[in-house]
């Protein structure tokens, strides 16, 4: 099952209590879909690939822009104008050639989300707009898949794991999208360059814990990070019985598309 190179590569995992050879085999059998290969998606992808998650899907339709390079450290000047998905695949294969990577250079919407998310054990929301967040959350609930969520804004970030073993979903926290124009434009608000690395690394950690069934997962909790203090705070969440998608009498029974506008950065 394991090549000599893989045994050497994963040696620090295999000797780790709680992981071991059995846990590393679980990671190799595991599959995750990363929606967004921008600020959050870059560290998420790098750590999940390095850890040996066997199958990773990447949903990303954008091209590399000069403004990305301040924080999206997988890309370089030579990549400007190229597909982020293609560049990410090249760099990640150089990091670990033992991973199957599936590229989806498309915009997720109500017509394709269920099909794209369907084959994966776990989904990570690394997007930067509210319509995508609600779409991904609703699709995960309808497909009964856990969702690792992260978002960043200026010097602050937040992380949670939604719809995990009966826990709350994103709509339990935010039932409906805000109205366009009520949140800062992501190009105008700015983001501290290292912040995606902090939040993305925590998202990758939660994903590995879910796949390994290890430790305490951030289900029913929202972890808040303030990079200026610096400080972490944890808010406790509960599933809302009146939630429109995961509640006792759901009203969201199929996917819907909302008007696209920026939220906190992804």
C-alpha positions as CSV (number, residue, x, y, z in Angstrom):
1,X,0.0,0.0,0.0
2,X,2.8,2.4,0.8
3,X,5.9,3.1,-1.2
4,X,9.2,3.7,0.6
5,X,9.0,7.4,-0.4
6,X,5.6,7.7,1.2
7,X,6.7,6.1,4.4
8,X,9.6,8.6,4.6
9,X,7.3,11.5,3.7
10,X,4.7,10.7,6.3
11,X,7.0,9.4,9.0
12,X,6.2,12.3,11.4
13,X,2.5,11.5,11.1
14,X,2.9,7.8,11.4
15,X,4.7,8.1,14.7
16,X,2.2,10.6,16.1
17,X,-0.2,9.3,18.8
18,X,-3.8,9.4,17.4
19,X,-2.7,9.2,13.8
20,X,-0.3,6.3,13.2
21,X,-0.3,4.2,10.1
22,X,-4.1,3.6,10.3
23,X,-4.8,7.3,10.4
24,X,-2.4,8.0,7.5
25,X,-4.3,5.4,5.5
26,X,-7.5,7.2,6.4
27,X,-6.1,10.4,4.9
28,X,-5.0,8.6,1.8
29,X,-8.5,7.2,1.3
30,X,-10.1,10.6,2.1
31,X,-11.4,13.2,-0.3
32,X,-11.9,16.9,0.1
33,X,-13.3,19.7,-2.2
34,X,-11.7,23.1,-1.8
35,X,-13.9,25.8,-3.1
36,X,-11.7,28.8,-3.9
37,X,-7.9,28.8,-4.5
38,X,-7.3,32.3,-3.3
39,X,-6.1,33.7,0.0
40,X,-7.6,30.9,2.2
41,X,-7.5,28.2,-0.4
42,X,-3.7,28.4,-0.9
43,X,-2.6,27.4,2.6
44,X,-5.5,25.0,2.9
45,X,-4.4,23.2,-0.3
46,X,-0.7,23.2,0.6
47,X,-1.3,21.6,4.0
48,X,-3.8,19.1,2.8
49,X,-1.7,18.0,-0.1
50,X,1.4,17.8,2.2
51,X,-0.5,15.8,4.7
52,X,-1.4,13.1,2.2
53,X,-5.2,13.5,1.6
54,X,-5.7,11.2,-1.3
55,X,-8.1,13.1,-3.5
56,X,-8.5,16.9,-3.6
57,X,-10.8,18.8,-5.8
58,X,-10.2,22.5,-6.6
59,X,-13.0,24.8,-7.7
60,X,-11.5,28.0,-9.1
61,X,-12.3,30.0,-12.3
62,X,-10.1,33.1,-11.7
63,X,-6.7,33.9,-13.2
64,X,-3.7,35.1,-11.2
65,X,-3.7,38.9,-10.7
66,X,-0.9,41.1,-9.4
67,X,-3.0,42.1,-6.4
68,X,-3.1,38.4,-5.3
69,X,0.6,38.1,-4.8
70,X,0.6,40.0,-1.4
71,X,-1.0,37.0,0.3
72,X,-1.6,34.1,-2.2
73,X,1.9,32.6,-1.8
74,X,1.4,29.7,-4.2
75,X,1.6,32.1,-7.2
76,X,4.4,34.2,-8.6
77,X,5.0,37.0,-11.0
78,X,5.4,34.6,-13.9
79,X,1.9,33.2,-13.3
80,X,0.0,36.5,-13.8
81,X,-2.8,36.0,-16.3
82,X,-2.7,32.2,-15.9
83,X,-5.5,30.0,-14.5
84,X,-5.2,29.7,-10.7
85,X,-6.4,26.2,-10.9
86,X,-3.8,25.1,-13.4
87,X,-0.9,26.8,-11.5
88,X,-2.1,25.4,-8.2
89,X,-2.1,21.9,-9.7
90,X,1.4,22.3,-11.0
91,X,2.8,23.5,-7.7
92,X,0.9,21.0,-5.6
93,X,2.0,18.1,-7.7
94,X,5.6,19.2,-7.2
95,X,4.9,19.2,-3.4
96,X,3.3,15.7,-3.4
97,X,2.9,13.6,-6.5
98,X,0.8,10.9,-4.7
99,X,-2.4,13.0,-4.6
100,X,-5.2,12.8,-7.2
101,X,-6.2,16.4,-8.0
102,X,-9.5,17.3,-9.8
103,X,-9.8,20.7,-11.3
104,X,-13.1,22.6,-11.7
105,X,-12.4,25.9,-13.5
106,X,-16.0,26.9,-13.2
107,X,-18.3,29.1,-11.2
108,X,-20.4,27.0,-8.8
109,X,-24.1,27.7,-9.1
110,X,-27.4,26.0,-8.4
111,X,-27.2,23.9,-11.6
112,X,-23.8,22.2,-10.9
113,X,-23.0,22.4,-7.1
114,X,-24.6,19.1,-6.1
115,X,-22.8,17.2,-8.9
116,X,-19.4,18.8,-8.1
117,X,-19.6,18.4,-4.3
118,X,-21.2,14.9,-4.5
119,X,-18.0,12.7,-4.7
120,X,-16.2,14.2,-1.7
121,X,-16.1,13.4,2.0
122,X,-15.7,16.9,3.1
123,X,-15.9,20.5,1.7
124,X,-13.9,23.5,2.6
125,X,-15.4,27.0,1.9
126,X,-12.5,29.3,0.9
127,X,-14.7,31.7,-1.0
128,X,-14.9,35.5,-0.8
129,X,-18.6,36.2,-1.5
130,X,-21.9,35.6,0.2
131,X,-23.8,33.9,-2.6
132,X,-21.1,31.2,-2.8
133,X,-21.1,30.7,0.9
134,X,-24.9,30.1,1.0
135,X,-24.8,27.9,-2.0
136,X,-22.0,25.7,-0.6
137,X,-23.6,25.5,2.8
138,X,-27.0,24.5,1.4
139,X,-25.4,22.0,-0.9
140,X,-23.5,20.4,2.0
141,X,-26.7,20.1,4.1
142,X,-28.7,18.6,1.2
143,X,-25.9,16.1,0.5
144,X,-25.3,15.6,4.3
145,X,-21.6,16.5,4.2
146,X,-19.6,18.4,6.8
147,X,-18.3,21.9,5.8
148,X,-15.2,23.6,7.1
149,X,-15.8,27.4,6.9
150,X,-13.3,30.3,7.1
151,X,-13.5,34.0,6.3
152,X,-11.1,37.0,6.7
153,X,-11.5,40.7,6.8
154,X,-8.7,43.3,7.2
155,X,-7.0,42.0,10.4
156,X,-9.6,39.5,11.6
157,X,-10.8,36.0,10.7
158,X,-13.2,33.3,11.7
159,X,-13.5,29.6,11.4
160,X,-16.1,26.9,12.1
161,X,-17.2,23.4,11.1
162,X,-20.8,23.3,9.9
163,X,-23.3,20.5,9.6
164,X,-21.0,18.0,11.4
165,X,-22.8,15.2,13.2
166,X,-26.0,17.1,13.7
167,X,-24.3,20.4,14.5
168,X,-25.4,23.8,13.3
169,X,-24.9,25.0,9.7
170,X,-23.9,28.4,8.3
171,X,-27.6,29.5,8.1
172,X,-28.0,28.8,11.8
173,X,-25.6,31.6,12.3
174,X,-26.6,33.8,9.3
175,X,-30.1,32.8,8.1
176,X,-30.1,35.0,5.0
177,X,-27.5,36.9,3.0
178,X,-27.0,40.6,3.7
179,X,-28.2,43.0,1.2
180,X,-25.8,44.2,-1.5
181,X,-24.0,47.3,-0.4
182,X,-24.2,46.7,3.3
183,X,-20.8,45.1,3.6
184,X,-17.4,46.5,2.5
185,X,-16.2,45.8,-1.0
186,X,-13.3,43.2,-0.7
187,X,-11.1,45.3,-3.0
188,X,-11.6,48.4,-0.8
189,X,-11.5,46.9,2.7
190,X,-8.0,45.3,2.3
191,X,-6.6,42.3,4.1
192,X,-3.4,41.8,6.2
193,X,-1.1,39.7,4.0
194,X,-0.3,36.9,6.6
195,X,-3.9,36.6,7.8
196,X,-5.0,34.0,5.2
197,X,-2.1,31.8,6.3
198,X,-3.3,31.9,9.9
199,X,-7.0,31.1,9.1
200,X,-6.2,28.8,6.3
201,X,-3.9,26.7,8.4
202,X,-6.6,26.4,11.1
203,X,-9.1,25.3,8.4
204,X,-6.7,22.6,7.2
205,X,-6.3,21.4,10.8
206,X,-10.0,21.1,11.2
207,X,-10.3,19.2,7.9
208,X,-7.6,16.7,9.0
209,X,-9.3,16.3,12.4
210,X,-12.6,15.5,10.7
211,X,-11.0,13.0,8.3
212,X,-9.1,11.4,11.2
213,X,-11.9,11.6,13.7
214,X,-9.4,13.1,16.0
215,X,-9.7,15.6,18.8
216,X,-12.4,18.1,19.3
217,X,-13.8,19.6,16.0
218,X,-15.0,23.2,15.8
219,X,-18.6,22.1,15.4
220,X,-21.0,24.3,17.4
221,X,-18.3,26.9,17.8
222,X,-17.1,29.9,15.9
223,X,-13.4,30.7,16.5
224,X,-12.7,34.4,16.1
225,X,-9.1,35.7,15.6
226,X,-8.0,39.3,15.9
227,X,-4.5,39.8,14.5
228,X,-4.0,43.2,16.1
229,X,-4.4,42.2,19.7
230,X,-3.6,39.3,19.0
231,X,-6.3,37.2,20.5
232,X,-8.6,34.2,19.9
233,X,-12.2,34.1,21.1
234,X,-14.7,31.2,20.9
235,X,-18.4,31.7,20.5
236,X,-20.7,28.8,21.1
237,X,-23.3,28.0,18.5
238,X,-26.4,25.8,18.5
239,X,-28.4,24.3,15.7
240,X,-31.5,26.5,15.1
241,X,-34.6,24.3,14.9
242,X,-36.1,27.0,12.7
243,X,-33.1,27.1,10.3
244,X,-34.4,27.4,6.8
245,X,-32.1,24.6,5.5
246,X,-31.2,22.3,8.4
247,X,-34.1,23.0,10.8
248,X,-36.9,20.8,11.8
249,X,-39.1,22.1,9.0
250,X,-36.7,23.3,6.3
251,X,-38.0,25.7,3.6
252,X,-34.8,25.6,1.5
253,X,-35.3,22.3,-0.3
254,X,-33.3,23.1,-3.4
255,X,-30.3,25.3,-4.3
256,X,-30.8,28.9,-5.3
257,X,-28.6,31.6,-6.7
258,X,-28.2,35.0,-5.1
259,X,-26.9,38.2,-6.5
260,X,-23.1,38.1,-6.5
261,X,-21.3,40.6,-4.4
262,X,-18.2,40.6,-2.3
263,X,-18.1,39.7,1.4
264,X,-15.1,39.2,3.6
265,X,-12.1,38.1,1.7
266,X,-11.4,34.5,0.8
